[in-house]
Protein backbone atom coordinates (compact mmCIF):
# COMPACT_ATOMS: atom_id res chain seq x y z
CA UNK A 1 0.00 0.00 0.00
CA UNK A 2 1.44 3.36 -1.04
CA UNK A 3 2.17 5.99 1.60
CA UNK A 4 -0.11 8.99 1.19
CA UNK A 5 1.17 12.56 1.17
CA UNK A 6 1.45 13.80 4.74
CA UNK A 7 1.06 10.34 6.22
CA UNK A 8 3.46 9.49 9.10
CA UNK A 9 6.50 7.46 8.03
CA UNK A 10 9.14 5.37 9.79
CA UNK A 11 12.83 4.86 9.13
CA UNK A 12 15.98 3.47 10.68
CA UNK A 13 17.79 6.79 10.19
CA UNK A 14 19.46 8.70 12.99
CA UNK A 15 18.75 12.41 13.40
CA UNK A 16 22.11 13.22 11.78
CA UNK A 17 21.35 10.94 8.83
CA UNK A 18 17.95 12.52 8.34
CA UNK A 19 19.54 15.98 8.22
CA UNK A 20 22.13 14.87 5.68
CA UNK A 21 19.51 13.11 3.56
CA UNK A 22 17.38 16.26 3.34
CA UNK A 23 20.43 18.41 2.55
CA UNK A 24 21.10 16.03 -0.36
CA UNK A 25 17.63 16.71 -1.76
CA UNK A 26 15.91 13.49 -0.66
CA UNK A 27 13.05 12.81 1.74
CA UNK A 28 12.40 9.54 3.59
CA UNK A 29 9.27 7.69 2.50
CA UNK A 30 9.20 4.78 4.93
CA UNK A 31 10.88 1.64 6.20
CA UNK A 32 10.80 -1.18 3.64
CA UNK A 33 11.72 -4.85 3.89
CA UNK A 34 12.14 -7.94 1.74
CA UNK A 35 12.60 -11.56 2.86
CA UNK A 36 13.18 -14.95 1.29
CA UNK A 37 13.34 -18.33 3.03
CA UNK A 38 15.07 -20.65 0.60
CA UNK A 39 15.86 -24.36 0.64
CA UNK A 40 18.87 -25.58 -1.29
CA UNK A 41 18.04 -28.66 -3.34
CA UNK A 42 18.62 -32.27 -2.34
CA UNK A 43 21.69 -32.49 -4.57
CA UNK A 44 23.40 -30.09 -2.15
CA UNK A 45 22.77 -32.43 0.76
CA UNK A 46 24.06 -35.49 -1.08
CA UNK A 47 27.59 -34.12 -1.35
CA UNK A 48 28.82 -35.53 1.94
CA UNK A 49 27.72 -39.12 1.38
CA UNK A 50 28.82 -39.20 -2.24
CA UNK A 51 32.20 -37.58 -1.75
CA UNK A 52 33.04 -39.76 1.25
CA UNK A 53 32.66 -42.82 -0.99
CA UNK A 54 34.83 -41.45 -3.83
CA UNK A 55 37.86 -43.59 -3.19
CA UNK A 56 40.41 -45.11 -5.51
CA UNK A 57 40.28 -42.32 -8.11
CA UNK A 58 43.61 -41.88 -9.82
CA UNK A 59 44.90 -38.76 -11.61
CA UNK A 60 42.52 -37.67 -14.34
CA UNK A 61 39.54 -39.62 -12.94
CA UNK A 62 37.94 -36.67 -11.15
CA UNK A 63 34.31 -37.10 -10.04
CA UNK A 64 33.76 -33.36 -10.32
CA UNK A 65 32.57 -33.43 -13.92
CA UNK A 66 32.24 -30.04 -15.57
CA UNK A 67 32.53 -27.83 -12.48
CA UNK A 68 33.88 -24.34 -13.13
CA UNK A 69 36.72 -24.94 -10.68
CA UNK A 70 38.02 -28.42 -9.90
CA UNK A 71 41.37 -29.50 -8.47
CA UNK A 72 42.61 -32.97 -7.60
CA UNK A 73 44.95 -33.66 -4.68
CA UNK A 74 46.52 -37.03 -5.60
CA UNK A 75 47.54 -39.65 -3.08
CA UNK A 76 51.09 -38.75 -1.97
CA UNK A 77 52.06 -42.35 -1.25
CA UNK A 78 52.82 -43.35 -4.82
CA UNK A 79 51.19 -45.37 -7.56
CA UNK A 80 52.02 -48.74 -6.02
CA UNK A 81 50.34 -48.02 -2.67
CA UNK A 82 46.93 -49.16 -3.93
CA UNK A 83 44.01 -50.26 -1.78
CA UNK A 84 40.93 -48.47 -0.46
CA UNK A 85 43.03 -46.60 2.10
CA UNK A 86 44.74 -44.62 -0.69
CA UNK A 87 42.66 -42.18 -2.69
CA UNK A 88 42.76 -38.66 -4.04
CA UNK A 89 41.14 -35.60 -2.56
CA UNK A 90 39.13 -33.07 -4.56
CA UNK A 91 38.15 -29.41 -4.35
CA UNK A 92 35.40 -28.18 -6.66
CA UNK A 93 33.08 -25.24 -7.04
CA UNK A 94 29.46 -25.89 -6.06
CA UNK A 95 27.80 -23.87 -8.81
CA UNK A 96 24.39 -25.33 -7.88
CA UNK A 97 24.62 -23.91 -4.35
CA UNK A 98 25.93 -20.59 -5.64
CA UNK A 99 22.96 -20.27 -8.00
CA UNK A 100 20.49 -21.07 -5.22
CA UNK A 101 21.94 -18.56 -2.76
CA UNK A 102 22.05 -15.87 -5.45
CA UNK A 103 18.41 -16.48 -6.38
CA UNK A 104 17.34 -16.28 -2.72
CA UNK A 105 19.16 -12.97 -2.35
CA UNK A 106 17.54 -11.40 -5.38
CA UNK A 107 14.10 -12.61 -4.34
CA UNK A 108 14.49 -10.75 -1.04
CA UNK A 109 15.87 -7.67 -2.78
CA UNK A 110 13.08 -7.58 -5.37
CA UNK A 111 10.45 -7.69 -2.59
CA UNK A 112 12.12 -4.83 -0.76
CA UNK A 113 12.37 -2.77 -3.95
CA UNK A 114 8.74 -3.51 -4.81
CA UNK A 115 7.69 -2.01 -1.47
CA UNK A 116 9.77 1.05 -2.31
CA UNK A 117 8.20 1.28 -5.77
CA UNK A 118 4.69 0.96 -4.32
CA UNK A 119 5.49 4.01 -2.19
CA UNK A 120 6.72 6.05 -5.19
CA UNK A 121 10.29 6.00 -3.87
CA UNK A 122 13.36 6.45 -6.04
CA UNK A 123 15.53 4.11 -4.00
CA UNK A 124 16.47 2.48 -0.69
CA UNK A 125 19.47 3.57 1.39
CA UNK A 126 21.22 2.08 4.40
CA UNK A 127 20.13 -1.48 3.60
CA UNK A 128 20.95 -4.02 6.32
CA UNK A 129 21.22 -7.66 5.23
CA UNK A 130 20.57 -10.52 7.65
CA UNK A 131 21.39 -14.08 6.65
CA UNK A 132 20.66 -16.98 8.99
CA UNK A 133 19.90 -20.71 8.84
CA UNK A 134 16.34 -21.67 9.68
CA UNK A 135 15.82 -24.29 12.38
CA UNK A 136 19.54 -25.07 12.55
CA UNK A 137 19.49 -26.52 9.01
CA UNK A 138 22.45 -25.31 6.93
CA UNK A 139 20.57 -25.86 3.65
CA UNK A 140 17.51 -23.73 4.61
CA UNK A 141 18.40 -20.05 4.80
CA UNK A 142 16.59 -16.78 5.38
CA UNK A 143 17.65 -13.61 3.61
CA UNK A 144 16.12 -10.40 5.04
CA UNK A 145 16.81 -6.83 3.90
CA UNK A 146 15.62 -3.69 5.68
CA UNK A 147 16.28 -0.11 4.61
CA UNK A 148 14.77 3.35 4.28
CA UNK A 149 12.99 4.19 1.05
CA UNK A 150 13.75 7.72 -0.18
CA UNK A 151 12.29 10.05 -2.77
CA UNK A 152 13.53 13.18 -4.54
CA UNK A 153 10.66 15.60 -4.99
CA UNK A 154 10.16 16.82 -8.54
CA UNK A 155 12.11 13.95 -10.13
CA UNK A 156 10.55 11.48 -12.53
CA UNK A 157 9.95 7.97 -11.16
CA UNK A 158 12.50 5.27 -11.96
CA UNK A 159 11.63 2.01 -13.71
CA UNK A 160 13.48 0.19 -10.92
CA UNK A 161 14.38 1.86 -7.60
CA UNK A 162 18.05 1.79 -6.68
CA UNK A 163 19.21 0.04 -3.51
CA UNK A 164 22.37 0.52 -1.50
CA UNK A 165 24.04 -0.70 1.66
CA UNK A 166 25.86 2.62 2.03
CA UNK A 167 25.18 4.79 5.03
CA UNK A 168 23.39 8.09 4.38
CA UNK A 169 26.69 9.92 4.95
CA UNK A 170 28.42 7.79 2.31
CA UNK A 171 25.41 8.13 0.01
CA UNK A 172 25.70 11.93 0.17
CA UNK A 173 29.47 11.79 -0.44
CA UNK A 174 28.88 9.52 -3.43
CA UNK A 175 26.57 12.08 -5.04
CA UNK A 176 29.18 14.83 -4.52
CA UNK A 177 31.79 12.79 -6.41
CA UNK A 178 29.49 12.45 -9.43
CA UNK A 179 28.28 8.89 -8.85
CA UNK A 180 24.87 7.42 -8.05
CA UNK A 181 24.08 3.99 -6.57
CA UNK A 182 22.62 1.48 -9.01
CA UNK A 183 22.09 -1.85 -7.22
CA UNK A 184 22.78 -3.71 -4.00
CA UNK A 185 24.52 -6.75 -5.52
CA UNK A 186 25.86 -10.11 -4.37
CA UNK A 187 28.63 -12.52 -5.28
CA UNK A 188 28.66 -16.08 -3.92
CA UNK A 189 31.58 -18.49 -3.91
CA UNK A 190 31.11 -22.06 -2.65
CA UNK A 191 33.80 -24.73 -2.72
CA UNK A 192 33.47 -28.27 -1.42
CA UNK A 193 36.67 -29.90 -0.14
CA UNK A 194 36.64 -33.69 0.04
CA UNK A 195 39.85 -34.93 1.56
CA UNK A 196 41.92 -37.87 0.41
CA UNK A 197 44.56 -39.85 2.22
CA UNK A 198 47.00 -36.92 1.92
CA UNK A 199 44.67 -34.70 3.96
CA UNK A 200 44.06 -37.52 6.44
CA UNK A 201 47.82 -37.93 6.88
CA UNK A 202 48.22 -34.18 7.54
CA UNK A 203 45.40 -34.04 10.08
CA UNK A 204 46.91 -36.97 12.02
CA UNK A 205 50.36 -35.37 12.08
CA UNK A 206 51.66 -33.57 15.16
CA UNK A 207 53.77 -31.18 13.06
CA UNK A 208 53.00 -27.50 12.43
CA UNK A 209 51.96 -27.24 8.79
CA UNK A 210 49.60 -25.59 6.32
CA UNK A 211 46.55 -27.73 5.49
CA UNK A 212 46.91 -26.95 1.81
CA UNK A 213 43.64 -28.39 0.54
CA UNK A 214 41.49 -26.44 3.01
CA UNK A 215 43.56 -23.27 2.52
CA UNK A 216 43.09 -23.54 -1.23
CA UNK A 217 39.34 -24.04 -0.82
CA UNK A 218 38.99 -20.90 1.33
CA UNK A 219 41.09 -18.86 -1.08
CA UNK A 220 39.14 -20.05 -4.11
CA UNK A 221 35.78 -19.47 -2.40
CA UNK A 222 36.65 -15.81 -1.83
CA UNK A 223 38.07 -15.45 -5.32
CA UNK A 224 34.89 -16.79 -6.90
CA UNK A 225 32.71 -14.57 -4.69
CA UNK A 226 34.65 -11.49 -5.81
CA UNK A 227 34.47 -12.50 -9.47
CA UNK A 228 30.72 -13.06 -9.31
CA UNK A 229 30.20 -9.78 -7.40
CA UNK A 230 32.03 -7.80 -10.08
CA UNK A 231 30.01 -9.52 -12.79
CA UNK A 232 26.71 -8.67 -11.09
CA UNK A 233 27.86 -5.11 -10.49
CA UNK A 234 28.64 -4.63 -14.19
CA UNK A 235 25.01 -5.25 -15.18
CA UNK A 236 23.96 -1.69 -14.29
CA UNK A 237 27.06 -0.08 -12.81
CA UNK A 238 30.74 0.56 -13.42
CA UNK A 239 32.15 -0.72 -10.14
CA UNK A 240 31.21 -1.94 -6.67
CA UNK A 241 31.90 -0.10 -3.40
CA UNK A 242 31.13 -0.76 0.26
CA UNK A 243 31.90 -4.48 -0.12
CA UNK A 244 31.22 -6.70 2.89
CA UNK A 245 32.32 -10.36 2.98
CA UNK A 246 30.79 -13.11 5.10
CA UNK A 247 32.64 -16.39 5.42
CA UNK A 248 31.28 -19.66 6.77
CA UNK A 249 32.38 -23.28 6.81
CA UNK A 250 30.37 -26.43 7.48
CA UNK A 251 31.42 -30.02 8.05
CA UNK A 252 29.39 -32.32 5.81
CA UNK A 253 31.04 -35.61 6.62
CA UNK A 254 34.35 -37.29 7.34
CA UNK A 255 37.10 -34.99 5.96
CA UNK A 256 34.49 -33.11 3.89
CA UNK A 257 33.98 -29.36 4.29
CA UNK A 258 31.66 -26.96 2.55
CA UNK A 259 33.24 -23.49 2.38
CA UNK A 260 31.09 -20.48 1.51
CA UNK A 261 31.84 -16.80 0.94
CA UNK A 262 29.08 -14.23 0.37
CA UNK A 263 30.16 -10.77 -0.77
CA UNK A 264 27.70 -7.87 -1.03
CA UNK A 265 28.18 -4.27 -2.08
CA UNK A 266 26.70 -1.32 -3.98
CA UNK A 267 27.28 -0.99 -7.71
CA UNK A 268 27.68 2.64 -8.78
CA UNK A 269 27.25 4.58 -12.01
CA UNK A 270 28.81 7.92 -12.92
CA UNK A 271 26.41 10.73 -13.85
CA UNK A 272 28.97 13.58 -13.98
CA UNK A 273 32.39 13.51 -15.62
CA UNK A 274 34.00 15.53 -12.85
CA UNK A 275 33.15 16.06 -9.18
CA UNK A 276 30.39 18.61 -8.69
CA UNK A 277 31.63 22.23 -8.25
CA UNK A 278 31.41 23.77 -4.80
CA UNK A 279 30.05 20.67 -3.03
CA UNK A 280 27.66 21.57 -0.20
CA UNK A 281 28.86 21.04 3.35
CA UNK A 282 26.63 20.14 6.26
CA UNK A 283 27.32 22.85 8.87
CA UNK A 284 25.64 23.81 12.13
CA UNK A 285 26.33 27.48 13.07
CA UNK A 286 27.23 27.97 16.72
CA UNK A 287 26.83 31.78 16.68
CA UNK A 288 23.79 33.70 15.51
CA UNK A 289 24.70 35.28 12.17
CA UNK A 290 22.92 38.60 12.84
CA UNK A 291 24.50 38.94 16.27
CA UNK A 292 27.93 38.13 14.82
CA UNK A 293 27.54 40.79 12.12
CA UNK A 294 26.60 43.37 14.78
CA UNK A 295 30.00 42.87 16.43
CA UNK A 296 31.89 43.94 13.31
C-alpha positions as CSV (number, residue, x, y, z in Angstrom):
1,X,0.0,0.0,0.0
2,X,1.4,3.4,-1.0
3,X,2.2,6.0,1.6
4,X,-0.1,9.0,1.2
5,X,1.2,12.6,1.2
6,X,1.5,13.8,4.7
7,X,1.1,10.3,6.2
8,X,3.5,9.5,9.1
9,X,6.5,7.5,8.0
10,X,9.1,5.4,9.8
11,X,12.8,4.9,9.1
12,X,16.0,3.5,10.7
13,X,17.8,6.8,10.2
14,X,19.5,8.7,13.0
15,X,18.7,12.4,13.4
16,X,22.1,13.2,11.8
17,X,21.4,10.9,8.8
18,X,17.9,12.5,8.3
19,X,19.5,16.0,8.2
20,X,22.1,14.9,5.7
21,X,19.5,13.1,3.6
22,X,17.4,16.3,3.3
23,X,20.4,18.4,2.5
24,X,21.1,16.0,-0.4
25,X,17.6,16.7,-1.8
26,X,15.9,13.5,-0.7
27,X,13.1,12.8,1.7
28,X,12.4,9.5,3.6
29,X,9.3,7.7,2.5
30,X,9.2,4.8,4.9
31,X,10.9,1.6,6.2
32,X,10.8,-1.2,3.6
33,X,11.7,-4.9,3.9
34,X,12.1,-7.9,1.7
35,X,12.6,-11.6,2.9
36,X,13.2,-14.9,1.3
37,X,13.3,-18.3,3.0
38,X,15.1,-20.6,0.6
39,X,15.9,-24.4,0.6
40,X,18.9,-25.6,-1.3
41,X,18.0,-28.7,-3.3
42,X,18.6,-32.3,-2.3
43,X,21.7,-32.5,-4.6
44,X,23.4,-30.1,-2.2
45,X,22.8,-32.4,0.8
46,X,24.1,-35.5,-1.1
47,X,27.6,-34.1,-1.4
48,X,28.8,-35.5,1.9
49,X,27.7,-39.1,1.4
50,X,28.8,-39.2,-2.2
51,X,32.2,-37.6,-1.7
52,X,33.0,-39.8,1.2
53,X,32.7,-42.8,-1.0
54,X,34.8,-41.5,-3.8
55,X,37.9,-43.6,-3.2
56,X,40.4,-45.1,-5.5
57,X,40.3,-42.3,-8.1
58,X,43.6,-41.9,-9.8
59,X,44.9,-38.8,-11.6
60,X,42.5,-37.7,-14.3
61,X,39.5,-39.6,-12.9
62,X,37.9,-36.7,-11.2
63,X,34.3,-37.1,-10.0
64,X,33.8,-33.4,-10.3
65,X,32.6,-33.4,-13.9
66,X,32.2,-30.0,-15.6
67,X,32.5,-27.8,-12.5
68,X,33.9,-24.3,-13.1
69,X,36.7,-24.9,-10.7
70,X,38.0,-28.4,-9.9
71,X,41.4,-29.5,-8.5
72,X,42.6,-33.0,-7.6
73,X,45.0,-33.7,-4.7
74,X,46.5,-37.0,-5.6
75,X,47.5,-39.7,-3.1
76,X,51.1,-38.7,-2.0
77,X,52.1,-42.3,-1.2
78,X,52.8,-43.3,-4.8
79,X,51.2,-45.4,-7.6
80,X,52.0,-48.7,-6.0
81,X,50.3,-48.0,-2.7
82,X,46.9,-49.2,-3.9
83,X,44.0,-50.3,-1.8
84,X,40.9,-48.5,-0.5
85,X,43.0,-46.6,2.1
86,X,44.7,-44.6,-0.7
87,X,42.7,-42.2,-2.7
88,X,42.8,-38.7,-4.0
89,X,41.1,-35.6,-2.6
90,X,39.1,-33.1,-4.6
91,X,38.2,-29.4,-4.3
92,X,35.4,-28.2,-6.7
93,X,33.1,-25.2,-7.0
94,X,29.5,-25.9,-6.1
95,X,27.8,-23.9,-8.8
96,X,24.4,-25.3,-7.9
97,X,24.6,-23.9,-4.3
98,X,25.9,-20.6,-5.6
99,X,23.0,-20.3,-8.0
100,X,20.5,-21.1,-5.2
101,X,21.9,-18.6,-2.8
102,X,22.1,-15.9,-5.5
103,X,18.4,-16.5,-6.4
104,X,17.3,-16.3,-2.7
105,X,19.2,-13.0,-2.3
106,X,17.5,-11.4,-5.4
107,X,14.1,-12.6,-4.3
108,X,14.5,-10.8,-1.0
109,X,15.9,-7.7,-2.8
110,X,13.1,-7.6,-5.4
111,X,10.5,-7.7,-2.6
112,X,12.1,-4.8,-0.8
113,X,12.4,-2.8,-4.0
114,X,8.7,-3.5,-4.8
115,X,7.7,-2.0,-1.5
116,X,9.8,1.1,-2.3
117,X,8.2,1.3,-5.8
118,X,4.7,1.0,-4.3
119,X,5.5,4.0,-2.2
120,X,6.7,6.0,-5.2
121,X,10.3,6.0,-3.9
122,X,13.4,6.4,-6.0
123,X,15.5,4.1,-4.0
124,X,16.5,2.5,-0.7
125,X,19.5,3.6,1.4
126,X,21.2,2.1,4.4
127,X,20.1,-1.5,3.6
128,X,20.9,-4.0,6.3
129,X,21.2,-7.7,5.2
130,X,20.6,-10.5,7.6
131,X,21.4,-14.1,6.7
132,X,20.7,-17.0,9.0
133,X,19.9,-20.7,8.8
134,X,16.3,-21.7,9.7
135,X,15.8,-24.3,12.4
136,X,19.5,-25.1,12.5
137,X,19.5,-26.5,9.0
138,X,22.4,-25.3,6.9
139,X,20.6,-25.9,3.6
140,X,17.5,-23.7,4.6
141,X,18.4,-20.0,4.8
142,X,16.6,-16.8,5.4
143,X,17.7,-13.6,3.6
144,X,16.1,-10.4,5.0
145,X,16.8,-6.8,3.9
146,X,15.6,-3.7,5.7
147,X,16.3,-0.1,4.6
148,X,14.8,3.3,4.3
149,X,13.0,4.2,1.0
150,X,13.7,7.7,-0.2
151,X,12.3,10.1,-2.8
152,X,13.5,13.2,-4.5
153,X,10.7,15.6,-5.0
154,X,10.2,16.8,-8.5
155,X,12.1,14.0,-10.1
156,X,10.5,11.5,-12.5
157,X,9.9,8.0,-11.2
158,X,12.5,5.3,-12.0
159,X,11.6,2.0,-13.7
160,X,13.5,0.2,-10.9
161,X,14.4,1.9,-7.6
162,X,18.0,1.8,-6.7
163,X,19.2,0.0,-3.5
164,X,22.4,0.5,-1.5
165,X,24.0,-0.7,1.7
166,X,25.9,2.6,2.0
167,X,25.2,4.8,5.0
168,X,23.4,8.1,4.4
169,X,26.7,9.9,5.0
170,X,28.4,7.8,2.3
171,X,25.4,8.1,0.0
172,X,25.7,11.9,0.2
173,X,29.5,11.8,-0.4
174,X,28.9,9.5,-3.4
175,X,26.6,12.1,-5.0
176,X,29.2,14.8,-4.5
177,X,31.8,12.8,-6.4
178,X,29.5,12.5,-9.4
179,X,28.3,8.9,-8.8
180,X,24.9,7.4,-8.1
181,X,24.1,4.0,-6.6
182,X,22.6,1.5,-9.0
183,X,22.1,-1.8,-7.2
184,X,22.8,-3.7,-4.0
185,X,24.5,-6.8,-5.5
186,X,25.9,-10.1,-4.4
187,X,28.6,-12.5,-5.3
188,X,28.7,-16.1,-3.9
189,X,31.6,-18.5,-3.9
190,X,31.1,-22.1,-2.7
191,X,33.8,-24.7,-2.7
192,X,33.5,-28.3,-1.4
193,X,36.7,-29.9,-0.1
194,X,36.6,-33.7,0.0
195,X,39.9,-34.9,1.6
196,X,41.9,-37.9,0.4
197,X,44.6,-39.9,2.2
198,X,47.0,-36.9,1.9
199,X,44.7,-34.7,4.0
200,X,44.1,-37.5,6.4
201,X,47.8,-37.9,6.9
202,X,48.2,-34.2,7.5
203,X,45.4,-34.0,10.1
204,X,46.9,-37.0,12.0
205,X,50.4,-35.4,12.1
206,X,51.7,-33.6,15.2
207,X,53.8,-31.2,13.1
208,X,53.0,-27.5,12.4
209,X,52.0,-27.2,8.8
210,X,49.6,-25.6,6.3
211,X,46.6,-27.7,5.5
212,X,46.9,-26.9,1.8
213,X,43.6,-28.4,0.5
214,X,41.5,-26.4,3.0
215,X,43.6,-23.3,2.5
216,X,43.1,-23.5,-1.2
217,X,39.3,-24.0,-0.8
218,X,39.0,-20.9,1.3
219,X,41.1,-18.9,-1.1
220,X,39.1,-20.0,-4.1
221,X,35.8,-19.5,-2.4
222,X,36.7,-15.8,-1.8
223,X,38.1,-15.4,-5.3
224,X,34.9,-16.8,-6.9
225,X,32.7,-14.6,-4.7
226,X,34.6,-11.5,-5.8
227,X,34.5,-12.5,-9.5
228,X,30.7,-13.1,-9.3
229,X,30.2,-9.8,-7.4
230,X,32.0,-7.8,-10.1
231,X,30.0,-9.5,-12.8
232,X,26.7,-8.7,-11.1
233,X,27.9,-5.1,-10.5
234,X,28.6,-4.6,-14.2
235,X,25.0,-5.3,-15.2
236,X,24.0,-1.7,-14.3
237,X,27.1,-0.1,-12.8
238,X,30.7,0.6,-13.4
239,X,32.1,-0.7,-10.1
240,X,31.2,-1.9,-6.7
241,X,31.9,-0.1,-3.4
242,X,31.1,-0.8,0.3
243,X,31.9,-4.5,-0.1
244,X,31.2,-6.7,2.9
245,X,32.3,-10.4,3.0
246,X,30.8,-13.1,5.1
247,X,32.6,-16.4,5.4
248,X,31.3,-19.7,6.8
249,X,32.4,-23.3,6.8
250,X,30.4,-26.4,7.5
251,X,31.4,-30.0,8.1
252,X,29.4,-32.3,5.8
253,X,31.0,-35.6,6.6
254,X,34.4,-37.3,7.3
255,X,37.1,-35.0,6.0
256,X,34.5,-33.1,3.9
257,X,34.0,-29.4,4.3
258,X,31.7,-27.0,2.5
259,X,33.2,-23.5,2.4
260,X,31.1,-20.5,1.5
261,X,31.8,-16.8,0.9
262,X,29.1,-14.2,0.4
263,X,30.2,-10.8,-0.8
264,X,27.7,-7.9,-1.0
265,X,28.2,-4.3,-2.1
266,X,26.7,-1.3,-4.0
267,X,27.3,-1.0,-7.7
268,X,27.7,2.6,-8.8
269,X,27.2,4.6,-12.0
270,X,28.8,7.9,-12.9
271,X,26.4,10.7,-13.9
272,X,29.0,13.6,-14.0
273,X,32.4,13.5,-15.6
274,X,34.0,15.5,-12.8
275,X,33.1,16.1,-9.2
276,X,30.4,18.6,-8.7
277,X,31.6,22.2,-8.2
278,X,31.4,23.8,-4.8
279,X,30.0,20.7,-3.0
280,X,27.7,21.6,-0.2
281,X,28.9,21.0,3.3
282,X,26.6,20.1,6.3
283,X,27.3,22.9,8.9
284,X,25.6,23.8,12.1
285,X,26.3,27.5,13.1
286,X,27.2,28.0,16.7
287,X,26.8,31.8,16.7
288,X,23.8,33.7,15.5
289,X,24.7,35.3,12.2
290,X,22.9,38.6,12.8
291,X,24.5,38.9,16.3
292,X,27.9,38.1,14.8
293,X,27.5,40.8,12.1
294,X,26.6,43.4,14.8
295,X,30.0,42.9,16.4
296,X,31.9,43.9,13.3
